Amino acid sequence: MAKTSSRVSPGEFVRQVRQEGAKVTWPTPRETSTTALMVFIMVMIMAVFFLGVDFVLNAGVQWILGLEA
């Protein structure tokens, strides 16, 4: 059985959005910069890790195929 939805006026919708936005706990600038720094560090760590994995796999494939230069 389909549920009927009650329509809300655009003004009421905007009021509800503002009301819900006021409930959000926004991060402080310090929390934002700390989180951004942590993300940057993790991206660098993962980049180095995958560079190493790529190097090892490339060397292994070249060794198996006998393509050593």
Secondary structure, 3 states (H helix, E strand, C coil): CCCCCCCCCHHHHHHHHHHHHHHCCCCCHHHHHHHHHHHHHHHHHHHHHHHHHHHHHHHHHHHHHCCCC
